Each structure stands twice: as structure tokens, then as C-alpha cells.
């Protein structure tokens, strides 16, 4: 793997996105607007205090998954990836370059979403705001890497959307947003332990309530990171040069 080629790929992706204001708005503003909508819907209740941390995990995760998977698939469908891979650029360098580029955007997204939820929507955070930001960032990067993995298998943008019921929806249903995970049936609870979004939601809830130690939060971050690294490796192995 060559670091300079990875950085060059990341730079190219960022330059492309810079000229696409709609994608920038989708990445940076839409998660915060959706969090604000949830806050407004439950403004006269305590519901937002309960589900707010999960929303910080959910909306950036979904947005990063969609944008990353569709953008990467477009590179393959237009033949850009095939032309790039005729040069010394390898598949892993391509995937890492995209991860780095969207990871930088994820940092901005996490800053905006956390700041909006805490200071404008009034979400109460009893723990460290920096830990909350770290978990939100790890969650957004997880969405990026899973999007890259989905794009390696999809042939069309429609197929990318079809991956959401398989990859995203089970994590939403079993992640503890609707029912606390400890109240799930034993089988579903065991399945949820193997879903990375569950650990992101658990960590954000724990930081918001200041109910767990920093070491426990760090353990959840390691789990999220392991899933992200696994998605990068699997995506680089299965990535096709061009969609037939």
C-alpha cells in the first residue's frame, strides 16, 4: 500500500464533492435537520431526552451509508475505477482513499450534529461532550465503510437502496431505539450484540446519562472500529473494476 496514492485518491474525492453543493448539504445539514425535527415533534415531552442520543447515531450513519455507496458505485459504473486501476493504484488504496475523504467529512458532520443537538435542541449530556463526539464520529465512519462495502456488491443505485433493508434496518430495529436492548427476547438480544450500530447507540446513551466509565465507552469504540476495518478489508477484496 502506498500512502501518497491513498492521499491523492482522497484529495480527488474531496475536490469532486467541493463542486457538488447538494451532496455537501446532504452530508452536513440533513442529519442535524432530522434531529431538530425529532426534537420539535417531542418538544412537550421527555421523549427527545431518551431517544436524542440514538438519533445522533442513526441519521449520520444512514446519510454516510447512502452517499458513500452511491458515489463509489458511480465511479465503477462510469469506468473511472477501471481507468484508475490500470495505474499503480490498488483496490485497498482506493477504498482507504474514499474512507479518508468521507472520514474528514464525517468529522464535520459529527461536529455539526452534536453541536446542533446539544446547544440548539437542548439535549442534556451528563457525560463528556468529547466522548459523545468521538462516538458520533466513529458511527459516521462506520456508515461510510459499510457504504463502501455495499457499493462493492451493488450494480445499480437502486440495488444500493435495496441493501438498506438488509444492512441498515435490522440495526435500527434491534439497536435499542424502540425497545431497550435488555428487554429484547434472548435470541434478538444475542443478534443485536453482533450489530455495530447497537454498540454506537449504547455508547451514546451511556455518555448522555454518564452511566458508564470511559474505559467501557472505549471498548464500544474498539468494537465499532473493528467492524469498520473489517468492512474496509472485505470491500477491497470484493470490489470489482467495473459494473457489467
Buried (B, 14 or more C-beta within 10 A) or exposed (E): EEEEBBBBBBEBBBEBBEEEEEBBEBBBBBBBEBBBEBBEEBEEEEEBBBBBBBBBBBBBBBBBBBBBBBBBBBBBBEEEBBEBBEEEBBBBBBBBBBBBBBBBBBBBBBBBBBBBBBEEBEBEBEBEEEBBBBBBBBBBBBBBBBBBBBBBBBEEBEBBBEBBEEBBEBBBBBBBBEEEBEEBEEEBBEBBEEBBBBBBBBBBBBBBBEEBEEEEBEBBBEBBBEBBEBBBBBBBEEBBEBBE
